């Protein structure tokens, strides 16, 4: 399942946008091509939401993220402004992730609650375990990791725009996926650690 998800991510977030960008920028212009390039990813995002529609926080995040990014793209008015909007939105996401850490409500904890609930675990019981002192700091650091991901992406995309202008579009797509998956894999180590902590308890994590 994980391999299939990675493959679909690469196809819809990398391959299709790059192919469409080079095929359409001449006939429809750079801005029009960029807008069209976002369509496969948007469709795939809706599909992902539909496939996990029972989740609360993660599903909401997917839809809100799609709606905001689509609105910013449509309102950009030009290809270059669309790229800069993406930079500012990445910064906003980074700040948002960090804000959930500051208020001690790390977003990745609530995403994790969604997924363990899908696997049959009682949400209220798992939430209590996730907030215990040997587990909660790990969720804090994992959320910080995702904040750093968006902040780093914003910095790199801004550098590419300054250096290459609109030509930064396809470069940014590849770099976004490489950095995104790289940091995600590192954060997965935190989830593995959490799983080990919960599985090593004397009592089962939730009643049968």
DRENVO-974577 format. One record per residue (C-alpha): residue number from 1; residue in one letter; x, y, z. Coordinates in Angstrom, 3 decimals. Example, Ala and Ser with C-alpha at 12.3 -4.5 7.8 and 13.67 -1.06 7.14 Angstrom:
REM residues 2
R  seq  type         u         v         w
R    1     A    12.300    -4.500     7.800
R    2     S    13.670    -1.060     7.140
//
This chain:
REM residues 208
R  seq  type         u         v         w
R    1     X     0.000     0.000     0.000
R    2     X     2.815     2.412     0.903
R    3     X     4.670     1.648    -2.333
R    4     X     1.487     2.252    -4.314
R    5     X     0.945     5.587    -2.573
R    6     X     4.514     6.704    -3.300
R    7     X     4.115     5.730    -6.953
R    8     X     0.826     7.635    -7.267
R    9     X     2.351    10.678    -5.556
R   10     X     5.205    10.709    -8.057
R   11     X     2.855    10.282   -11.028
R   12     X     0.292    12.924   -10.043
R   13     X     2.531    15.439    -8.269
R   14     X     5.667    15.168   -10.415
R   15     X     5.301    13.352   -13.749
R   16     X     1.988    14.792   -14.938
R   17     X     2.784    18.423   -13.962
R   18     X     6.217    18.373   -15.637
R   19     X     4.906    16.726   -18.821
R   20     X     1.942    19.121   -19.031
R   21     X     4.186    22.127   -18.312
R   22     X     6.507    21.416   -21.226
R   23     X     3.677    20.384   -23.560
R   24     X     1.321    23.301   -22.877
R   25     X     3.410    26.361   -22.036
R   26     X     3.733    27.168   -25.727
R   27     X     0.104    26.712   -26.822
R   28     X    -1.671    28.192   -23.773
R   29     X     1.035    30.338   -22.180
R   30     X     3.024    29.871   -18.979
R   31     X     0.288    30.868   -16.535
R   32     X    -2.362    28.751   -18.259
R   33     X     0.007    25.796   -18.348
R   34     X     0.736    26.159   -14.627
R   35     X    -2.959    26.187   -13.801
R   36     X    -3.572    23.087   -15.895
R   37     X    -0.583    21.391   -14.236
R   38     X    -2.331    21.640   -10.863
R   39     X    -5.391    19.703   -12.073
R   40     X    -3.964    16.138   -11.820
R   41     X    -2.717    16.805    -8.294
R   42     X    -6.054    18.304    -7.271
R   43     X    -7.975    15.303    -8.620
R   44     X    -5.606    12.941    -6.834
R   45     X    -5.979    14.888    -3.578
R   46     X    -9.768    14.575    -3.776
R   47     X    -9.363    10.859    -4.441
R   48     X    -7.139    10.506    -1.362
R   49     X    -9.723    12.336     0.727
R   50     X   -12.490    10.096    -0.582
R   51     X   -10.477     6.945     0.134
R   52     X    -9.912     7.987     3.783
R   53     X   -13.011    10.124     4.206
R   54     X   -13.705     8.773     7.698
R   55     X   -10.716    10.635     9.130
R   56     X   -11.425    13.964    10.791
R   57     X    -8.358    16.170    11.023
R   58     X    -6.339    14.782     8.127
R   59     X    -9.244    14.787     5.699
R   60     X   -10.144    18.343     6.661
R   61     X    -6.519    19.405     6.225
R   62     X    -6.389    17.877     2.738
R   63     X    -9.518    19.702     1.583
R   64     X    -8.608    23.054     3.143
R   65     X    -5.093    22.838     1.735
R   66     X    -6.493    22.071    -1.724
R   67     X    -9.052    24.883    -1.542
R   68     X    -6.545    27.519    -0.394
R   69     X    -3.834    26.543    -2.868
R   70     X    -6.357    26.470    -5.735
R   71     X    -7.682    29.897    -4.782
R   72     X    -4.168    31.344    -4.612
R   73     X    -3.345    29.889    -8.027
R   74     X    -6.487    31.254    -9.672
R   75     X    -6.045    34.711    -8.144
R   76     X    -2.343    34.918    -9.006
R   77     X    -2.920    36.387   -12.454
R   78     X     0.543    35.488   -13.743
R   79     X     2.928    32.554   -13.766
R   80     X     5.570    34.347   -11.696
R   81     X     3.071    35.476    -9.065
R   82     X     1.707    31.952    -8.874
R   83     X     5.200    30.717    -7.971
R   84     X     5.606    33.408    -5.309
R   85     X     2.167    32.606    -3.867
R   86     X     3.350    29.039    -3.429
R   87     X     6.379    30.304    -1.492
R   88     X     4.258    32.403     0.857
R   89     X     1.797    29.580     1.355
R   90     X     4.612    27.203     2.280
R   91     X     5.764    29.736     4.870
R   92     X     2.207    30.001     6.214
R   93     X     1.980    26.210     6.529
R   94     X     5.310    26.114     8.355
R   95     X     4.126    28.751    10.814
R   96     X     0.842    26.906    11.292
R   97     X     2.597    23.633    12.126
R   98     X     4.865    25.445    14.588
R   99     X     1.877    27.196    16.164
R  100     X     0.266    23.837    16.944
R  101     X     3.501    22.868    18.690
R  102     X     3.631    26.089    20.705
R  103     X     0.082    25.600    21.982
R  104     X     0.916    21.936    22.694
R  105     X    -1.587    20.575    20.224
R  106     X     0.785    19.114    17.599
R  107     X    -1.107    18.542    14.387
R  108     X     0.637    15.237    13.670
R  109     X    -0.789    13.832    16.906
R  110     X    -4.324    14.478    15.681
R  111     X    -3.515    13.066    12.239
R  112     X    -2.234     9.932    13.981
R  113     X    -5.438     9.685    16.011
R  114     X    -7.385     9.647    12.757
R  115     X    -5.405     6.725    11.417
R  116     X    -5.369     4.596    14.573
R  117     X    -9.121     5.108    14.806
R  118     X    -9.451     3.808    11.242
R  119     X    -7.641     0.674    12.416
R  120     X   -10.220     0.095    15.136
R  121     X    -8.601     1.717    18.175
R  122     X   -10.837     3.788    20.460
R  123     X   -10.006     7.426    19.786
R  124     X   -10.450     8.627    23.384
R  125     X    -8.176     5.915    24.781
R  126     X    -5.437     6.483    22.221
R  127     X    -5.611    10.248    22.689
R  128     X    -4.919     9.788    26.395
R  129     X    -1.922     7.581    25.589
R  130     X    -0.595     9.970    22.960
R  131     X    -0.572    12.816    25.494
R  132     X     1.467    10.851    28.038
R  133     X     4.873    12.323    28.793
R  134     X     6.950     9.602    27.112
R  135     X     5.007     9.872    23.841
R  136     X     3.813    13.465    23.531
R  137     X     7.285    15.060    22.988
R  138     X     7.812    12.783    19.998
R  139     X     4.665    14.117    18.362
R  140     X     5.935    17.624    19.051
R  141     X     9.233    16.920    17.287
R  142     X     7.547    15.169    14.379
R  143     X     5.337    18.218    13.851
R  144     X     8.403    20.465    14.031
R  145     X     9.924    18.269    11.322
R  146     X     7.001    18.946     8.995
R  147     X     7.223    22.658     9.790
R  148     X    10.907    22.610     8.835
R  149     X     9.995    20.796     5.635
R  150     X     7.666    23.591     4.510
R  151     X    10.077    26.299     5.650
R  152     X    12.970    24.708     3.775
R  153     X    10.844    24.272     0.673
R  154     X     9.835    27.937     0.798
R  155     X    13.470    29.038     1.018
R  156     X    14.595    26.802    -1.842
R  157     X    11.662    27.770    -4.079
R  158     X    12.317    31.470    -3.436
R  159     X    15.969    30.984    -4.394
R  160     X    14.983    29.175    -7.585
R  161     X    12.500    31.893    -8.555
R  162     X    15.059    34.650    -8.045
R  163     X    17.625    32.737   -10.080
R  164     X    15.524    31.186   -12.839
R  165     X    12.220    33.061   -12.847
R  166     X     9.361    31.052   -14.309
R  167     X    11.821    28.337   -15.331
R  168     X    11.956    27.388   -11.641
R  169     X     8.565    25.688   -11.959
R  170     X     9.637    22.162   -12.918
R  171     X    12.801    22.305   -10.794
R  172     X    10.692    23.204    -7.755
R  173     X     8.353    20.260    -8.391
R  174     X    11.183    17.723    -8.251
R  175     X    12.901    19.328    -5.264
R  176     X     9.581    19.554    -3.396
R  177     X     9.000    15.822    -3.684
R  178     X    12.583    14.864    -2.823
R  179     X    12.706    17.045     0.290
R  180     X     9.120    16.242     1.241
R  181     X     9.627    12.498     1.156
R  182     X    13.097    12.753     2.705
R  183     X    11.843    14.563     5.782
R  184     X     8.734    12.400     5.912
R  185     X    10.916     9.292     6.087
R  186     X    12.939    10.836     8.931
R  187     X     9.726    11.671    10.786
R  188     X     8.581     8.089    10.321
R  189     X    11.388     7.097    12.686
R  190     X     9.516     9.061    15.340
R  191     X     6.332     7.140    14.608
R  192     X     8.264     3.864    14.865
R  193     X     9.572     4.953    18.254
R  194     X     6.052     5.809    19.415
R  195     X     4.795     2.431    18.251
R  196     X     7.555     0.680    20.196
R  197     X     6.776     2.641    23.361
R  198     X     3.102     1.724    23.175
R  199     X     3.741    -1.918    22.329
R  200     X     6.188    -2.317    25.247
R  201     X     3.660    -1.277    27.856
R  202     X     2.621    -3.877    30.427
R  203     X    -1.052    -3.300    29.566
R  204     X    -2.545    -3.332    26.068
R  205     X    -2.871     0.137    24.464
R  206     X    -6.645    -0.198    24.381
R  207     X    -9.233    -2.693    25.596
R  208     X   -10.299    -5.515    23.330
//
